[in-house]
Amino acid sequence: MAANLLVPTALRGFTDRQAEIALEGGTVGALLQALVARYPDIGPHLFDEQGGLRGFVNVFVGEANIKGTGGLDTPVGDGATVMVVPAIAGGAPGQAAPR
């Protein structure tokens, strides 16, 4: 099953600046493993030492966060859009975000 994986700007340095990548995989886990097989340096940014998805990485199939739909075993249909969304934090204490 082919799906389109959307890569956030923060991780594109590991995917040759590709923002969208067509990959084969019937589950989110298989799809992400296909991504790591193609771009091995992205692996540590997605997976922990035990092979689980890092806690600060969210993955959506369509509009559904996989944390509520089966995790890495969430099925991915043919032509589905899968989006990786890492949590981003930063700034200095006491400093307001610019508007």
MARKOL-471138 format. One record per residue: x, y negated, z negated of N, C-alpha, C, O in turn. Coordinates in steps of 0.001 Angstrom, whole numbers, padded with zeros to 6 digits, always signed. Each point is the difference from the previous one (the first is absolute). Layout:
MARKOL-471138
XYZXYZXYZXYZ;...
end
This chain:
MARKOL-471138
+000834+001175+000000-000834-001175+000000+000879-001240+000000+000874-000136-000857;-001084-000742+001777+000780-001232+000073-000713-001106-000763-001215-000169+000105;+001991-000573-000868-000526-001145-000754+000964-001157+000161+001165+000191+000346;-001655-001383-000597+000836-001200+000050+000309-000424-001420-000904-000260-000794;+002186+000192+000480+000445-000414-001319+000437-001455+000079+000869-000349+000798;-001470-000497-001625+000362-001413-000062+001050-000178-001082-000216+000381-001151;+001347-000956+001514+001130-000173-000907+000052-001463-000442+000015-000899+000841;+000011+000655-002157+000050-001385-000473+001359-000632+000296+001006+000692+000160;-001003-001998-000093+001223-000752+000301+001156+000401-000904+001134+000112+000464;-001402+000102-001736+001049+000327-000964+000715+001312+000315+001124+000203-000458;-001743+000687+001222+000610+001291+000310+000438+000143+001454+000548+001035+000379;-000779-002042+000425+000334+000104+001428+001497+000059+000270+000413+000437+001074;+000398-000865-002021+001446+000121+000167+000437+001456+000076+001102+000293+000464;-001957+000623-000918+000303+001424+000022-000615+000707+001201+000244+001188+000209;-001043-001908+000585-000686+000609+001149+000364-000714+001308-000821-000095+000913;+002044-000399-000833+000432-000734+001200-000955-001131+000342-000243-000290+001171;-000302-000353-002214-000909-001152+000112-001350+000353+000613-000743-000891+000412;+000418+002174-000346-001289+000418+000544-001103-000290-001012+000105+000388-001163;-001146-001060+001598-001132-000323-000862-001077+001074+000053-000760+000167-000954;+000690+000559+002059-000998+001048+000185+000675+001177+000683+000676-000155+001017;-000873+001347-001599+000674+001185+000497-001024+001111+000180-000753+000303-000926;+000716+000300+002090-000872+001149+000249+000707+001256-000498+001136+000275+000386;-001813+000485-001244+000581+001207-000582-001017+001127+000008-001205-000236+000081;+001701+001458-000164-000851+001180-000089-000056+000474-001441+001022+000042-000685;-002213+000314+000227-000152+000552-001336-001466+000096-000360-000766-000933+000241;+000372+002053-000817-001393+000203-000362-000377-000534-001365-001181-000124-000327;+002213-000198-000485-000236-000585-001320+000917-001210-000161+000942-000190+000770;-001229-000613-001770+000869-001152-000267+001421+000474-000308+000969-000593+000474;-000846+001653-001260+001321+000525-000335+000776+000426+001231+001185-000310+000123;-001837+001016+000792+000660+000433+001235+000394-001196+000855+001068-000015+000611;-001928-000974-000574+000279-001203+000777+001216-000745-000567+000877-000432+000748;-000837+000288-002071+001134-000687-000613+001284+000814+000136+001080-000574+000139;-001181+001892-000178+001192+000825+000203+000503-000142+001441+001209+000012+000234;-002111-000144+000718+000400-000237+001391+000708-001352+000120+000962-000144+000754;-001453-000839-001506+000649-001316-000007+001417+000113-000556+000935-000559+000572;-000770+001275-001677+001315+000159-000625+000925+000818+000897+001204-000255+000034;-001738+001219+000685+000827+000775+000928+000553-000890+001112+001132+000182+000448;-001935-001137-000012+000425-000918+001056+000900-001113-000544+000953-000410+000663;-001259-000078-001873+000736-001104-000620+000370+000398-001432-000659-000431-000946;+001708+001249+000775+000333+000544-001327+000244-001045-001086-000281+000271-001167;+000784-001430+001500+000307-001010-001017-001238-000567-000691+000117-000625-001053;-001289+000832+001626-001217-000505-000636-000477+000920-001125-000754-000425-000875;+001188+001670+000899-000455+000997-000965+000077-000432-001456-001005+000099-000704;+002163-000579+000211+000093-000393-001406-000904-001174-000379-000265-000218-001182;-000197-000520+002150-000894-001124-000280-001458+000442-000113-000845-000737-000508;+000563+001950+000989-001356+000534-000057-000166+001083-001059-001026+000068-000676;+002052+000783+000537-000097+001175-000860+000990-000060-001153+001104-000526+000131;-001532+001087-001282+000888+000090-001154+000868+001265+000111-000088+000731+000987;+000910-000483-001987+000931+001119+000024-000708+001354+000013+000580+000991+000444;-001819-000935-000921-000765+001244-000003-000825+000188+001280-000699+001003+000142;+000777-001949+000777-000731+000105+001254-001393-000594-000036-000738+000082+000982;+000368-000684-002117-001307-000648-000094+000057-001423+000521+001064-000616+000042;-002196+000111+000346-000090-001381+000465+000311-000933-001166-000545+000170-001090;+001398-001130+001304+000345-000944-001070-001261-000723-000466-000897-000278+000796;+000838-000022-002092-001183-000608-000592-000365-001353+000561-001172-000378-000002;+002166-000365+000485-000273-001340+000514-000335-000013+001485-000196-001066+000585;+000131+002250+000029-000337+000089+001423-001455+000431+000118-000397+001033-000539;-000385-001824+001242-001384+000342+000298-000094+000359+001477+000669-000599+000842;-001496+001568-000546-000210+000420+001388-001506+000034+000228-000759+000525-000815;+000351-001090+001929-001408-000058+000363-000220+000733+001313+000775-000156+000943;-001821+000947-000885-000478+000588+001251-001276-000757+000300-001010+000150-000688;+001073-000961+001721-001098-000935+000233-000013-000972-001163+001009-000653-000266;-002125+000545-000429-000104-000907-001143+000079+000721-001340-000133-000631-001048;+000349+001951+001069+000001+000795-001226+001414+000234-000520+000863+000506+000717;-000639-000884-001984+001272+000261-000656+000073+001492-000293-000930+000562-000578;+002030+000088+000971+000107+001450-000173+000047+000409-001471-000183+001176-000313;+000423-002119-000593+000002+000339-001424-001377+000468-000449-000125+000658-001033;-000900-000990+001794-001347+000431-000329-000579+001014+000971-001171+000362-000109;+001983+000105+001063-000540+000907+001026+000800+001284+000168-000181+000708+000990;+001063-000391-001937+000759+001244+000124+001498-000184+000070+000732+000970+000191;-000264-002188-000342+001444-000244+000010+000635+000385+001325-000556-000253+001069;+001728+000869-001154+000728+000373+001210-000720+001066+000817+000311+000195+001175;-001275+000498-001789-000786+001012+000717-001199-000597+000736-000770+000736+000617;+000601-002049-000674-001111-000654+000691+000095+000275+001498+001047-000249+000598;-002106+000754+000018+000032+000267+001445+000111-001282+000819-000512-001055-000374;+001192+001187+001488+000157-001112+000943-000563+000468+001337+000520+000934+000610;-001567-001577-000170-000618+000367+001268+000779-000530+001190+000803-000925-000128;-001045+001510+001267+000646-000425+001234-000358-001454+000290-001178-000356+000020;+002164-000467+000200-000219-001416+000291-000186-000869-001224-000267-001195+000126;+000403+001777-001315-000180-000766-001237+001094-001052-000153+001093+000133+000549;-001409-001170-001301+000984-001015-000372+000342+000203-001466-000874+000017-000866;+002170+000136+000610+000508+000199-001354+000924-001168-000302+000869-000346+000800;-001069-000254-001964+000780-001188-000358+000731+000239-001318-000594+000441-000984;+001895-000739+000981+000817+000067-001213+000051-001403-000579+000298-000964+000706;-000596+000856-002014-000020-001307-000656+000769+000107-001315-000549+000458-001002;+001829-000881+000998+000731+000014-001268-000402-001208-000842-000275-001078+000527;+000246+001276-001843-000273-001123-000890+001187-000948+000054+001149+000435+000076;-001425-001708-000114+001055-001009+000040-000168-000897-001209-001093-000492-000279;+002174+000288-000427-000020-000864-001179+001222-000893+000041+000961+000277+000718;-001001-001320-001470+001167-000873-000051-000360-001360-000536-001107-000226-000489;+002053-000668+000588-000196-001349-000529+000632-000133-001356+000450+000982-000591;-000418-002161+000117+000587-000274-001313-001112-000186-001018-001062-000528+000329;+001298+000961-001571-001021-000188-001034-000353-001496-000146+000875-000866+000006;-002167+000598-000134-000444-001363-000194-000112-000812+001278-000379-001171-000040;+000701+001772+001162-000064-000711+001271-001269+000407+000739-000267+001190+000170;-000496-002151+000259-001212+000284+000748+000344+000298+001452+000981-000516+000537;-001777+001333+000076+000173+000293+001414-000344-001226+000828-000910-000749-000355;+001630+000531+001460-000321-001154+000859-001368+000208+000655-000415+001127+000271;-000261-002228-000030-001310+000061+000647+000066-000522+001383-001012-000026+000699;
end
